[in-house]
């Protein structure tokens, strides 16, 4: 899989779409150290300061999403992918007690207690009889100062012990997460239902 790394861009989703328009072979993934216009669902802003994990994974489907129920498809996939993000964190740190209060808030958010830790955004692109999907992931890693948001946020730095946080390597986790996301997305034979 081809990986594109950027220090600061407007949005990994926008860059992914731009690379798709340039016929970049799929799958590929766009990473950013920070985003100036990070996006969430329903046109919300995703606060994306330096130090978080921001990525957009681009995968081809074997069908046109409009041959199915696009909304149901995206909702189902979003829920499955955010569950995969939760499981990936638990397995990566191999300490389920740390994440005992980590929970999925349907359909696409990951919360620790009552604060948002991460989110998933799905967008689709269509060419002919095939669709391509862009899976955006935002994960708060470093504690940030208070920002004017409509919800509480939390970071891994605030959840993990100081030892676990110091040993955390964002790049290693991102590689682990990508494998799990791709496996989850293609878990069904026809990519239309999750198992």
C-alpha positions in Angstrom: 0.0 0.0 0.0 1.3 3.4 -0.9 1.5 5.9 2.0 1.6 9.7 1.7 2.8 11.7 4.7 2.2 15.4 5.1 3.2 17.7 8.0 0.3 20.1 7.6 -2.6 20.0 5.1 -6.2 21.2 5.1 -7.7 17.7 5.3 -6.5 14.2 4.6 -10.0 13.5 3.1 -9.4 16.4 0.6 -5.9 15.2 -0.3 -7.2 11.6 -0.7 -9.8 12.8 -3.1 -7.2 14.8 -5.0 -4.9 11.8 -5.3 -7.9 9.7 -6.4 -8.6 12.2 -9.2 -5.0 11.8 -10.3 -5.6 8.1 -10.7 -3.3 7.1 -7.8 -3.5 3.2 -7.6 -5.5 1.9 -4.7 -5.3 1.1 -1.9 -3.4 4.1 -0.5 -3.4 6.1 2.7 -2.8 9.8 3.4 -1.4 10.8 6.8 -1.1 14.3 8.3 0.7 15.6 11.4 -2.0 18.3 11.6 -5.0 19.5 9.6 -6.2 23.1 9.2 -9.7 22.0 8.1 -10.2 18.5 9.5 -13.7 17.2 9.0 -16.1 15.1 10.9 -19.6 14.0 10.1 -22.5 16.4 9.4 -20.0 19.1 8.3 -18.5 19.3 11.9 -15.0 20.5 12.3 -12.5 17.9 13.6 -10.0 19.7 15.8 -6.6 18.5 14.4 -3.7 20.0 16.3 -0.1 18.8 15.9 0.5 15.3 17.3 -2.8 13.5 16.7 -3.3 10.6 14.3 -5.1 11.8 11.1 -5.4 9.5 8.2 -7.6 8.7 5.2 -7.5 5.2 3.8 -8.7 4.8 0.2 -10.1 1.4 -1.0 -11.9 0.2 -4.1 -15.2 -1.6 -3.8 -16.2 -4.4 -6.2 -19.5 -2.8 -6.9 -21.2 0.6 -7.2 -22.5 1.7 -3.9 -25.7 3.1 -5.5 -26.7 -0.5 -6.4 -27.2 -0.9 -2.7 -28.6 1.3 0.0 -25.7 3.9 0.3 -26.8 5.3 3.7 -27.2 1.9 5.3 -23.9 0.7 3.8 -21.9 3.7 5.2 -23.6 3.4 8.6 -22.9 -0.3 8.9 -19.3 0.1 7.7 -18.7 3.1 10.0 -19.9 1.2 13.0 -17.7 -1.8 12.1 -14.6 0.4 11.6 -15.0 2.3 14.8 -15.3 -1.1 16.6 -12.1 -2.1 14.9 -10.4 1.0 16.1 -11.4 0.2 19.7 -10.2 -3.4 19.4 -6.9 -2.2 17.8 -6.2 0.1 20.8 -7.0 -2.7 23.3 -4.8 -5.3 21.4 -1.9 -2.9 20.7 -1.5 -2.0 24.4 -2.4 -5.5 25.6 -4.0 -4.0 28.7 -7.8 -4.3 28.6 -8.1 -2.7 32.0 -6.8 0.6 30.7 -9.6 0.8 28.1 -12.3 -0.7 30.3 -14.3 2.6 29.9 -13.7 2.9 26.2 -17.0 2.6 24.3 -18.4 2.9 20.8 -21.0 5.7 20.3 -22.9 4.7 17.2 -22.4 5.1 14.5 -18.9 6.5 14.2 -17.4 7.8 17.5 -15.1 6.3 20.1 -15.5 7.7 23.6 -13.6 7.2 26.9 -16.1 7.8 29.6 -18.0 10.9 28.5 -15.3 12.4 26.2 -14.5 11.8 22.6 -11.3 10.1 21.8 -11.7 9.3 18.1 -14.0 9.3 15.1 -14.5 7.7 11.7 -15.7 9.5 8.6 -16.7 7.6 5.4 -17.0 9.3 2.0 -17.6 7.6 -1.4 -16.4 8.3 -4.9 -17.9 6.8 -8.0 -16.6 6.1 -11.5 -18.6 3.9 -13.8 -19.8 0.7 -12.2 -17.3 0.8 -9.3 -17.2 2.9 -6.1 -14.2 3.9 -4.1 -14.4 4.6 -0.4 -12.4 7.0 1.7 -12.2 6.1 5.4 -11.1 9.0 7.6 -9.8 8.4 11.1 -9.0 11.0 13.7 -7.5 9.9 17.0 -6.6 12.3 19.8 -3.1 11.4 21.1 -1.7 14.4 22.8 -3.6 16.5 25.4 -4.6 19.8 24.0 -5.6 23.0 25.7 -9.3 23.8 25.9 -11.0 24.5 22.6 -14.4 25.7 21.8 -16.2 22.5 20.8 -19.7 21.1 21.3 -18.4 18.1 23.1 -15.7 17.0 25.6 -12.5 15.5 24.1 -9.8 13.3 25.6 -6.5 12.0 24.4 -4.4 8.8 24.8 -2.0 10.9 26.9 -4.8 11.4 29.5 -5.8 7.8 29.5 -2.5 5.9 29.4 0.1 5.6 32.2 3.1 7.8 31.6 5.2 4.8 30.9 2.8 3.4 28.3 2.4 6.8 26.7 6.2 7.4 26.5 6.6 4.0 24.7 3.8 4.7 22.3 4.9 5.0 18.7 2.3 6.6 16.5 3.7 5.2 13.3 3.7 1.6 14.7 0.2 1.9 15.8 -0.9 3.4 12.5 0.6 0.4 10.6 -1.2 -2.0 13.0 -4.5 -0.1 12.7 -4.3 0.0 8.9 -4.0 -3.8 8.6 -7.0 -4.2 10.9 -9.1 -1.6 9.1 -8.5 -3.2 5.7 -9.2 -6.6 7.1 -12.4 -5.4 8.7 -13.6 -3.6 5.6 -13.1 -6.6 3.4 -14.3 -9.1 5.9 -17.4 -10.0 3.9 -17.2 -11.8 0.5 -19.1 -9.1 -1.4 -18.2 -6.1 0.8 -21.8 -5.4 1.4 -22.4 -6.8 4.8 -20.3 -7.0 7.9 -20.0 -10.4 9.7 
